[in-house]
Amino acid sequence: DFRGVTPVGQYRPLLLAGKGGVPIRIESMLQDEGVSPDAKLTHWRSPLSPTKEGVVNPLGERDVWPTRNKQIYEMILTYEFDPSESSKDVSGTGFRPHVPSLNGYIYESTFESQMMLIYDSNKKLLGVSDAHPEEIKAPKKGKVTVKLQVRHSDPTILSKLKDQVIWIERKMSKEISLSVYASHEAMMKGSPKFRKRTLKKGTSLLTYVAEPDLSSLPKGCKAGDLLTGVVNYSSGGGNLPGTGKRPGGYSIRYVVGPSAPSSDDGGKGKEPEPPKDERSEEEKLEEAMLQFKVEKLTKLSSNVKKEDDDVEEKKKYRSLYDSIVESNPSHIPLLMVGMRHEDDEKWRTKRLQKVIESCNLILSKIDQDELVRHYGVTGYYDKEDGDACQERKKMDERKDALIEALARKARATADLENEEKDKDDHKEENDDDDKEETAESATETFDDLLAELKKWIDIDSNLKYSVLTLERERRKGRLGSVLNLLKKLIENDGEDTKGGICPISKPDLLKQRASVFEELGYDHLVEYDKLRSLLSSPKEFALF
């Protein structure tokens, strides 16, 4: 028989942040019903604006009407977001792109067509969406690009969508339960909650669904985000078929407001007072100017595109760097800029000895015995002591510089050793420069430097140093370990290596794996990896 509890008017109630909740009147028009409302939020929607304003363009000859009097135009909008930024708050990596003004309309749509193509950070096509979007699986890490194409014969109408906002919907890893009350007073006090009761045929009653606590919201939520979920009003019953409730429940939405103001201590206790800075204003100004020069040098270094190009930029960088180093020969952040410049992937293979010299210069400025004494056995320091906190910060910076210098020196030394081995294998004679270079670098081997680096960091668990781990395992002949590590890195598209001394892209990882397969004699897997590399990292985005 027909039965059920239905809301009066509000089929999709909307909760606004700060309002406390929303009243919902429910009724039973067919027979007496048990009422026990239950509400929860399950999905999270975030608005996304296009990276730049859309431009209307005419399509090709195939998109001109046979009568030759109507041209079809397109507008393509591009959106970008990083799923990993909210990975802890969502379930899985799937998402659903929504275009509120276009979705759900097909035959009655104003526009000729709408289509979205979704790509990963390597321009690989992940999926397609249209008027009725479905879930798209995204990689765990890396930027996702969404391209929206809308077509129409009137460019003026298309131009109205040049700033179209889309919404990215993801399922939350933890559902948020919403409390339900029988009165506004109870909702504001937080008790008593709604108790199960019988709703007589032909009558209605008011229920109040309260907004969630801010502490229960996903940490990545921002003002204006939308949380959606379901609400059921009937209590169901064992004598009813199925659950005895409306399948899927009724929709409910919550508009997220501003985040709660943080306490003075951020919940971590009172911050220690920094020690009094007894330097003169002139000394403080000199430090600020030096910091600005280091930032300027970093930008100049990145402006040099290639080894043989940008002569003016190279002169600017070298002249400025040499002059600053001359007056600040022991400033480690400054020397780090020089080391990273020499170890840049664009030209490092021609400057390996200079890389080692830059690393040695930094290592000579760091007292490792002082670091050992500071960190001791447990690394304990008094976090409530301002002087101790400042000292720890200084030591952490020196330790990070030491680790990076050792890591870059180890990699450069490995490359020099590999070059020398290749020359020996091909029985080529070395010129005087090569002999001198080998003599200088032979004092410390790759294995020696790796052993020194292990004193400060575990490179096996820290994937930022995977380039060194891969080199070590290949030298030891442990090709199975190399394949296992490459597999782990490929699964995350090489994102785990970012921030290290040598970020490795997915195409480079596939090339390395193919070389291992080739060394093992797995020619069929080499061919498969080459084809997979083309598919996983196309040069251009797929066309509409």
Secondary structure, DSSP 4 states (H G I P E B T S, - for coil): -----EESS-SS-EEETTS-EEEEEEEESSS-EEEEEEEEEEEEEEEE--SS---EEE--GGGB-TTSS-B-EEEEEEEEE-GGGGTTTBSSSEEEEE-TTTTT-STT-SSSEEEEEEE-TT--EEEEE-SS---EE--SSS-EEEEEEEEES-HHHHHTTTT--EEEEEEEEEEEEE-EESSHHHHHHT-SBP--EEE-TTEEEEEEEEPPPGGGS-TT--TT-EEEEEEEEE---TTSSTTSS-TT-EEEEEE--PPPPPPTTTTS-PPPPPPP----HHHHHHHHHHHHHHHHHHHHHHH--SSSS-HHHHHHHHHHHHHHHHH-TT-HHHHHHHHHHHT-TTTGGG-HHHHHHHHHHHHHTS-HHHHHHHHTTT----TT-HHHHHHHHHHHHHHHHHHHHHHHHHHHHHHHHHHHHHHHHTTPPP-HHHHHHHHHHTTS-HHHHHHHHHTT--TTT-GGGHHHHHHHHHHHT-HHHHHHHHHHHHHTTTGGGTTSSS---HHHHHHHHHHHHHHHT-HHHHHHHHHHHHHHS-SSPPP-
